[in-house]
Amino acid sequence: MRKKILIYLLFILSNHLYSQFREGYIITHDNDTIHGNIAYEGAILNSQICRFKLDNKSEIKIYNPRDISSYRFINGKYFITRKVKIVDKEVFVFLDLLIKGDVSIYSYFGKRFFLTFNNDSLIELKVKKDTIIKESGKFIVEKNEYIGILSYYLKDAGIQSDINSMNLSSNSLVKLVKEYHKKTNKDYDAYEDKNLNSKLIFKIGLTTSLVSSSLFIWDNYSPKVNDCYSYGIGLKLNITNFPNIFSNFVLQFGIDYYSILYKYNGNLESPFPYEVNDGRRLFDINLLRITGELEYKIPVRYIQPIIGIGCVDNLTIKRTYYNEIYKQSTDIRTQFRGFLMTIGVIVKLNEKSSLQLSMTSESEPDIFKGSYPNQPGGIVRTGIYQLSYFYIIK
């Protein structure tokens, strides 16, 4: 039941994944400017489509690169329609215009970079890789072609040493071309996103958990252990503000500790040649729960709903058996893995701190090395109700 509720909520909330709209405008091929709201979806998707609506009540209209000349966020990024070669085919895309002047620099989702001089044709700045085969093996040699191109077009500024030492990245190119225009007394416009800090944000969190766990001993016979409860404590690390994906995605890592006692429910019949009475303790395990999860924050100002999926790795620190016959027939793994789904809310306390209340459903398919009589089993389904306090550390 808990799993069905989570799946249903994930489906409902997924309709809001693209709801972060910012003020901006589009420019048509007839050079008309239309103001409204544009979906900010990260560099990758914003290079493919423009989702636009006139106001909050209007329907969303999707523009492809062929449909409009350009679009821009107010005090933010500026995307221009240009044709580039992808694999062996030339296609229209929205290029991120980083800086505009006599020398202009464009980016294609932060991985490919282009230069124009006096609004001429696009010239790609790239690192060329060649494969050299010798008797001792195969080698890949990199050649920084972009150094030669920049050296030619920026030769009037006297910044050759800066060109030779730079790496191929958005920040380095913008810094270099700004310097070129200053040295040559030329005007330029830099389209930096003033609404978004480009640096990654790290948050450390303290967590306390209520753990509800169900154990099914075998797939075929499905004797079920009572639902067992425990409390846990742990730490979490959140990393946000990735430049090339949706700005509301969160990469979260966690480690929790808890101890849980499993008791059998009902009489255990064949294939075991003995009976376990109701309430009989089976085993107690102390666990370190290590998680990696990708979460999405629904963009609401103060209380933000979240959804997430990820993986969990449980490390067994200590195992205590209370039934010797059971110990002989079933051996708990020292490590067992599974998958998880999370829903919850984030409550912002101030600029530095927040609270997160979440419910996570996990399933570990096989926690036993083997079971009598050679039946695969040990399915654990766990629900974790967690309260976390986060503080920005960087």
N, C-alpha and C positions, 0 to 999 in steps of 0.2 A: 504493500500500500504506500509506504513511504517513498519507494522508488517511482511509483506511478505519479505521485504528486510532484516530485522533482522534475520528471520529464514533462509534465503538463506545464509547470511554471516556466521551464526553460523555453518551451515553445511559445508561450504567451509573451515572455519578456524579450524574445529574440526579435519581435516586431519593432523594438525600440533601439536596436543596435546602431542605427544610423541617424539618431535624433539630435546630434550636436550641430545645430545650425548657427552660423555667424553672419553678421551683416557683410554684404558684399555687392558686387554687380557683375553682369555679363556684358560683353561687347559683341554685337552681331557682325555678320559679314558686311552689312550696310553701314557699319560704324555707329550704330545706335547703342546707347548705354541704358541698361535696364537695372535698376536697383532692387534689391530684395535680400533674401537669406540663402546662403549656400552651405551645404553640408561639409563640415571638415571631417575627413575620413582617413587622414594620414597620406603620406606622399605616394604610396603605391596606388591606392584607389583614386586619389585625386588626379593622377596622371592619365586615368582611363575614362572617367565620367565626371560630369558636373551635375549634381542634384540641386535644383534651384526651386524656390517658391517665393512669390511676391511678398507674402506676409505669413504670419503664423497660422492663419485660417485657410490659406490657399493650398491647393493640391500641389504635390511635388512633380516637377517636370525634369526629366533626365536628358541632358545634352551630351552627345558624343563629340569628339574633337572635330569632326566634319561639320557639326551643326553651328558652331559659334567660332568667333575669331579668338576670344580670350575670356578669362574671368579672373576676378581678384577679390580677396577678402580685405575689408577695411582694416588698415594698419597691419596687413599681413601678406600672405603669399600671393604671387601673381603668376597665373598659368597661361601660356601662349600655345595656340595650335601650330604645330610644325610636323613635318614629315621626317621620320627617321627610319633607319634600316634595322629591323629586328630579325635575327637569323639571316635569311636570304630574301626577305620581303620588306618593301618600304610601306610603312603604315603611318596614319595620322595619330598623334598622341598630344596630350597636354604636357608641355615642358615647363618646369618650374623656373621662371626667370629670376635668377639670383641677383644680378646687377646689370643695369642698362646704361650704356654710354657709347663712346666710340668703339670700345671693346665691351661686348656683352657676354655673360656667362649663363648657361642654362644647365639644368640638372634633370635627369630622368630617374625618378624615385631614389635619388641619392647614390646611385651606383654608376651611372654614365653621365659624362659631362661634355658640353659642347660650347664652342666659341663662335661669335660672329664679329666681324670687323666692319664698321660703318654699315651695319644692317645687311651685310652680304650673306652668302650661303653659310649653312652650318658646317663647322669643322669639329670633328670629334677629338677630344683630348683623351688619350688612352695609353695603357701600358700594353705593349705587344709581347706576346709569349711565343717563342720559337722552340721547337724540339730538335735537339742535336743528338744523333746516334753515334756512339763510339764503341770501340771494342770493349771498354769497361762498363758500358751500359748506356741507358737513355737519360738525357739531361734536358731540363727546361730552363731556357735563358730568357730573362725579362729585359725588355728594352723600353725605357721611358720616352716614348715618342712625344708625349705632351711637353717635355722640356724644350725640344726643338721648335715646336709650334709656338709656344709662349715666348721663346727667345726672339723669334722673328717678328711677331706682332707687337711685342712690348719693348722693342729695342730702343725706342726713343726716350725711355724713362730712366735708363741707367740703373736698372734693378736686377742685373744678371745674376748676382750672387744670391739674391732672394729666390730667383727662379730655380737655380741649380739645387738649392737646399730644400725646396718645398715638396710636400707629398700631395697626391691627387685626392683632394677632398673638398667639400663645399666651403668650409671655413677658410682653408688655405687659398682657394681660388678667389673668394670674395675679398679677402685681405690683400692679396697681391694686386688685383685689378683696381681696388680702391687706391692703392699706392700709386699705380700707374697714372690714374686720372689726376691725382694730386700733383705728381711730379710734372705732368704735361699741362697743368692748368686747364683741364677739361671737366665739364659738368658730368655728373652721373647720378643715378638713382639706385639705391640698394633696397631690395624688397625683403626685409627681414620680418619675421613674424613677431610682432611686439606683444601679441596675446599669449605667446607660448614660450616658456623657458626651454631652450634647446638641450639643456643638460638633464641627464638622468636624475631621478629623485629616488632616494633610498629611505625607507622607513623601517624601523625596528619595532617589533611588537611583543608584548607579554600576553600570554593566553592562559585561560583556565577553561576546562572542558568537563562536560557531563557526557559519558560514553555509554551508549546502549548497544549491546552486542548480542547477536543470535548465532548459534552454531548448529549446523546440520552435519551429523557425523558421516553419513554416506549419501551419495546421489540416489542409489537404488532403493534403499530401505528408509532413508530420511527420518531416523529418530532425531527429534529436535531437543536441544538443551534449552532450559529456561532462558528467557531474556535476562541478561546480566548487566549490571550497572556498575560504573566506576567513575572516579574523578581523575582528571589529568591536569598537568601543567606543561608549559612549553614556551618556545620562542618562534617568532616569525620574522621573515625579511621580505618586504615588498619593494619591487623595482618598477617604477612608472616613468611615463613621459618618453616613450620610445619614438624616435623621429619618423620612422617610415611605416608605422602601422597606426591604427586608430589610437588617438591620444588617451582614450579611457581604458585601454587594456592594462592589466596589472599582472606581472610575473611574480608569483609568491612561492617562497620556500618556507617550510616549517619543520620543527622537530618537537615532539611531545613525548611525555612519559606518563604511562599509567599501568596499573596492575588490575587484572580482572579475573574473577573466580567463576568458572563454569560449573553449573549444577545440572544434573540430568532431570528431565521431566517425564514421568511415567515409568513403566516397566520395560526394560530392554529384553526383547525376545530374541529368537534366532536371527543371526547366526552365532551370537555369543551363548556359551553354555552356562550362563549364570544370570542372576537378576540384580538390577540396580534399582533401589527403591526411590520413590519420589523425593527430591530434595537432596539426594546423595551428591556430595562434592566429587567432581571428576579431576580437575586440575586447575591450578592457578598459574597465570603467566604474567611476567613483568615485561613490558614492551617499550621500545623506542620506536615511535611512529614518525617516519621521515616522508614529507610530501613535497611535490612539485606541482604547481597549479597555474593555469592561465585563467584569470578572472576578467569580467567586463563590468565596469561601473556604468549604470544607467545615468546619463547626465542630468541630475537634479541638483538644485543648489545646496541644500542643507542635509537632507537625508537621501542617500544614494542607494538604490537597490543594486545588488550584485548577483551575477551568475558565474559559474566556473566549472571547469573540468580539469582532471589531472590524474596523476599516478601516486600511489602510496607504497612505501617499502617498510615493512615491519621487521624489526630485529628483536629476537627473543633474548632478553638478558638473563632471565631465570625462569625455570619450569619446576613446579611442585606438583607431583601426582598424589592423589588421595585414594586411588584404587589400583592396587598392584597388578591385578589381571588386566586392567585397562592399559596400564603402563607397558605391559609386555606386548600388547596387540597393536598399540598405536603410538607412534613417535612424532612429537611436534617438531616441525622444522625450526631451525634457528633463524630462518629468514623466509618470509613469504610476502608476495606482492599482489597488488590489485589496482582497481580504478576507483575514482571518486567523482561525485558531482556535488556542487555547493550552490546554495542560495542564501541570501542574507541582506543586511543593510549596513551602510556606513554612516555614522553620525559625526559630522565635523564639529569639534570642540573649539578649535581656533586655527590659526594659520599653520601651526606646527603639529597639532595632535588630533586624534580622532579615535572613536570607538567603533568596533565591528562586531556585530552579532550575526552568527551564521549557523546554518544547519547543513551537515555534510552526510551523504550516503556513500558507503564504501562496500565493495564486494571483493573478497579474497577467495579465489576458486579452490585452493588446495593447500591447507596448512599442515597436512600430515605427510610424512615420508612413506607410510604404508599403513594399512589397517587390516585387521583380521575379518574375514578370510580373503585377503587380497582385493578388497573393494576400494576403488578410488573414493576419496572423500575429504571431509574437513572443510566444508564451505562455511565461511564466516561472512555474515552481513552485519555491518556496523553503522549505527547512526551517531553522529557526534554533534553536540550542541555546544557552541564555543563562543566565548566572549573575549575579545582581544582589545588591548590598548596600544595604539601606534603613535610613534613620535618620529618626526623627520630628523635624520642624522646627517643628511647631506643634500 
